[in-house]
């Protein structure tokens, strides 16, 4: 395959790389069995990934790169789980190793010459691996020798914000949302956690996690990355992702509102208001000619109203009628946005 170079067909390179990767795994397993080498199954996964990743570079194999990303994510989750359960022996420090392992795929992504873009499936796996892996690192960083700390909620928010704000070039920014899974996954994770924080007990937990998190070096590393990515996004005019990423800072800014007397309601109300402002910003950006997400903003408003209606002390009939009205309004808004985009694309004016 190397002698054929560019004349080799993609399926031939993929087949050669996969066979060699499986042969490496088989050799590691056989040698471990023959010599009764100590260790856990995660050790095999780790070294299998490390030894096989050059095949993804040399043969430009998307399949091997995908398997590598899945492997390092599984290994990171296992290490975080062991630390969370108090199994200190044999647990590797994933705060250093996972970023290095993730960087190990950079010679292939975004391309062999740092200009080609991976296929849609490759982007999907890369974004999912980064998000899940960072969540696992957050679990590891939040774990303490005497038991789990409550620093995890805010670390999870910052991890999702870092994935959401990951820098893109101009060509990447212009692509549709389906081609930017890191934006989709990171934003979805932030919105889901923010919706959960609109309830009293979760809101209190998110705010209480700020203090313990600020005492961790991993938290400051995440804050630095998020701040740097945010500056780049602001210069590129990516105001929609900045609006969503701002949800990660609400626990820090709302900390003064939390008190034993007030409970978590002030913070929960703050989160609801910030979510509403974010949704309005996503809609407004599209109407002022910026890259926005009007449909996502409308869906977010509909979700907020539905959640608050579900909490309201009103009859089931009133709730059902309210849900019908909200759904009808959401569909009507989507039809309006579709018609508006069609008119803008053709350069005409509404009839």
N, C-alpha and C positions, 0 to 999 in steps of 0.2 A: 504493500500500500504506500509506503514512504517513497519507493522508487517511482511509482506511478504519479505521485504528487497530485496535481490538478486534474490529471486524466482519470483518476480513480473516481468511481461513482459514489455518491453519498452512502448508499446502502452497503457498499463493499467496505467502506471505512467503518461504518457502524457495526457491521458483523464482525470484522476483525477486532475491533476494540472490545466488544461485548465478550467474545470468546476468550480474549486475553484476560479480561477482568474476572470472569468466572474461574479461569485457570489459577489466577492469583489467590482467589478465595479458597479454592480447593487445596492449593499447596499450603496455605496458612493453616487450614483445618487439619490436614494430614500431619504436618510437622508437629503441631500442638498435641495431637493425639499420640503420635509415636513417642515423643519425648516427655509426655505428661507435663506440659508446661502449665504453670499455675496462672490463674486469672479468671476473669468473668467474660461473658459473651460480649459485653460492651467493649472489652479490650480488642477482641477480634474485629468488631465493626470499625473501631478507630483505626487500627493498622491497615485493614483492608482498604479503607478510604484513602489513607495517606499514600499507600503504595500504588493505588490504581489511578489517582487523579492525573498523573502525567499523561496517561492514555487519552484523557479528554483534551489535553492541550495538543499533543502531537498529531493525533488522528482527527481532531476537531469533532469529537463524538458528542452529540447532544444526549444520547442515551446514557453514556457513562457519566456525563456531568449531572444529569438528572438523578441517577442512582447515588452519586456522591453527595448531592445536596440532601437527599432523603436520609442517607446514612449518617451524616454529621448531625442532622437534626434529631434523629433517634438517639444517637449517642449523647447529645447535650441534654435531652429530656431525661434520659436514664441517670445521668450524673446529678441533675437537679433534684430528681426524685429521691435518690439515695441520700443526698445531703439533707433534704427536707425531712426524711424519716430518721435522721440522726446517725446514718451509717457513714462515719467519718473515714474509715479505712478504705483505701483504694479509690477515693472520689477525687477526680481531677478538677482543677480550678477552671471552670468554663468561661469565667469572665475574661480570661486572656486567650484561652485556646479556641473558643468558638469564633471570635472575630478573625483570628488568624486562619482557621479552617475555611471560613466563608471567603476570605481574601484569596484562598488558594485556587478558586475558580475564575479569578479575574483574567488570567491569560486567555480564557475562552469567552467570557462575557464582559462587555457587550460583543466581542468578536475576536477572531485571531489577530486582527490588526487594529483592535480598539475602535473600529468604525462600523462593523457589521452588527446588526441587531439579531438577537436570538429569536427563534420561532415563538409563536404564541404559547405553546405548551411549555417551552423552556422558561419564558418570562413568568408564567403562572407558578411553576415549581420554585423558581428563584425567590419570588416575592413571598410565597407561603412559607418557604423554608426560613427566610430571614425573619419574618414576623414571629413564627412559632419558636424559632431558636432564641430570639431576643426575649420572648416571654419566659422561656425556660431559664435563661441567664438571670432574669429578674427574680424568679423563684429561688435560684441558687444564691443570689446576692442578699435576698431578704431573709434567708434561713439563718438561724443562730444556733450555737451549740446547745443552749438550754431550751430550744424550741423555736417555732416560727415566729417572726416578728410581724408587725402590721404595716411594714413598709411596702408590701407588694402592690396594693392598688395604684398608688401614684407611679411606681416604677413601670407598671403595665401601660398606663396612660402615656408616659414619656416614650416608651418603646414603640407604641403604635404611632405616635407623632413623628418619631425619627424615620420610620418606614414611609409614612405618608409624604414627608417633606424631602425625601431623597432627591438630590439634584438631577435634573434632566437637561439635555441640550434643547435647542429650539425645535429641532425635528421631533424630538420626543414629546415636547409640550403640545405640539400641534396635532399629535395623534389622538384618536378617540379614546374615551375612558377604558374601553374594553382592551385596548393595547397597553394600558398602564396598570397592571394588576396591583402594583405596590400602592398606588393611590386608592384603588378600590378596597383592598384589604385593610390598609392602615386607616382609611377614613371610616370604613364600616366598623372596625374594632373600637375606634374612638366614639362613634355615635352610640353604639350599643352600650358601652360603659357609661356614657353620659346619660343615656335614658335610664339606666339602672340607678344612677346617682340622683335622679329626680325624686326618689323615695327617701324617707327620713333616715333609716338605719344605714343603708349603703352610703348616703351622702356623708354621714358622720364618720364612717370608716375611711372614706376617701380623704377627708380632711385630716383625720388623725394619722394617716400614713405619711403625711408630708414631713413631720418632724423626724421620725426614724429614718426616712429615706434620705434626708439631707445629711445625715451622719455617715452615709455610705459613699465611697469613692465612685462606685458604678453609677450612682445617681448624678454626680457632678459630671461624669463623662457623657451621660445621656443629655444632660442639660446643655453642655457645650456643643454636642453634635446638633441638637435641635436648634439652638441659637444660630449656629453657623449655617445650617440648611435654611432656616427662616430668612436670614439676610439674603442668601442667594435667590430664594423664591420671591422675595420682595423686589429685588432688582429685575427679575424676569417677569414681573407682573402676574405672578400666580396667586392672586388674592383669594381665590376660592379655597385652595388648599390651606392657605394661611388662616382663613376664617375657621375651618374645621379643626386645624391643629391647635387653635387657641383654646379648645375645650380641655386640653391637657393642663392648662395653667389655672383653671378655675379653683381646684383644691388649694393651691398656694395663695391665690388672691382672696379666697373666701374663708381662710383660716381665722381671721379676726371675728367672723360672724358666729363661729362655733363656740358654744359654751355649755356647761352642764345644765344651766337653767333653761336656755332656749332650745336645747336638743339639736336635732339635725334638720329641722324644718327650714330655718333661714338659708342653709346651704342648699337644700333641695329646691327651694324656690329660686335661688340664684341660678342653679343649673338649668332649671326650666326656662328662665328668662334668657340665659345665654344661648341655649339651644334655639329658642325662638328668634333671637337676633341673628344667629348663624344662618338659619333657614331663610330669613328675609334678605340677608346679604347674598346668599347664593342665587336667589331670584333676581335681586336688583342688579347684580353684576352682569347678568345676561341682557338686561334691558338697557344698560348703559354702554353696550358694545364690548364688554370684557368677557373673558372666558369664565362663564359661570356654570351653574348646574340647577336650572330652574325646576326641573322635575324632581330632583333630589330634595331641593328645598321645600317644595310643596308636599312631598311625601313625609318629610320630617315634621312639618306643621300638622299634617293629618295624624301622625303617630302621637304627637304631643297632646292634641285635643282628645284623641281616643283614650289615652292613658288617664288623662284628668277626668274624662267622663266616666271611665270605669271606676274611679275612686269616689265620684260624687254620690251623695246620698239622695238619689232620685229613683223613680220607678224604672222598672225594666223596659216599659213601653217608651218612656222618654229617651232612655239610652239607645234603644233600637232605632227610633226616629232620628236621633242625632247621628248615629253611625251611617244611616242611609244618606242623610244630607251631606255628611263629610265625604263619603265615597262618591256621591254625584258631583260635588264640587271639585274633587280631585280629578275625576275623569274629564270634566269640562275644562279644567285648567290645562290638562295634557293635550286635549284637542286644540286649544288656543295656541299653546306653544308649538305644536306640530305645524299648524297653519302659518304661524308667524315665521318659523324657520324656513318653511317652503317658500314663502314670499321673499324673505331675505336672500335665499339661494338663487332665485330667479331674477332678483333685482327689480321686481315689480312692486305694486302697491295693493293693499287689500281692496277687494271689490266693494 
